[in-house]
Amino acid sequence: MSEPARARAVLSTEDFKLISQAVLFYLKAHEDSPESVKFSNLYHRLGSAAGR
């Protein structure tokens, strides 16, 4: 049996930066939204993922 092919990244580091900027833009525009906590957590996760 041959080994499975190595997994490839779906998103690049540049993609994480762009998504992070979009989430930050949303956060600034919707600061009082109840969902802003979820978006804030996503923003921080994206930042840590881009640094890998």
C-alpha positions in Angstrom: 0.0 0.0 0.0 1.3 3.5 -0.8 1.1 6.3 1.7 -1.5 9.0 1.2 -0.5 12.2 -0.4 0.6 15.0 1.9 -2.1 17.5 2.8 -1.7 20.9 1.2 -2.7 24.2 2.8 -5.9 25.6 1.6 -5.2 29.2 2.7 -2.0 31.1 2.4 -0.4 33.4 4.9 -1.6 36.3 2.8 -5.2 34.9 2.9 -5.1 35.0 6.7 -3.9 38.6 6.7 -6.7 39.6 4.3 -9.4 37.8 6.2 -8.0 39.3 9.5 -8.3 42.8 8.0 -11.9 42.2 6.9 -12.8 40.9 10.4 -11.2 43.9 12.0 -13.1 46.2 9.7 -16.3 44.4 10.7 -15.4 44.7 14.4 -14.9 48.4 14.2 -18.2 48.9 12.3 -20.2 46.6 14.7 -18.6 47.2 18.1 -21.9 47.0 20.0 -23.1 43.8 18.3 -23.6 40.8 20.5 -21.7 38.7 18.0 -18.7 41.0 18.2 -17.1 38.7 20.9 -17.2 35.8 18.4 -15.6 38.0 15.7 -13.0 39.3 18.2 -12.0 35.7 19.0 -11.8 34.8 15.3 -9.6 37.9 14.7 -7.2 36.7 17.4 -7.2 33.1 16.1 -6.4 34.3 12.6 -3.5 36.4 13.9 -2.0 33.4 15.6 -2.5 31.2 12.6 -0.8 33.7 10.3 2.3 33.8 12.4 2.9 30.0 11.9 
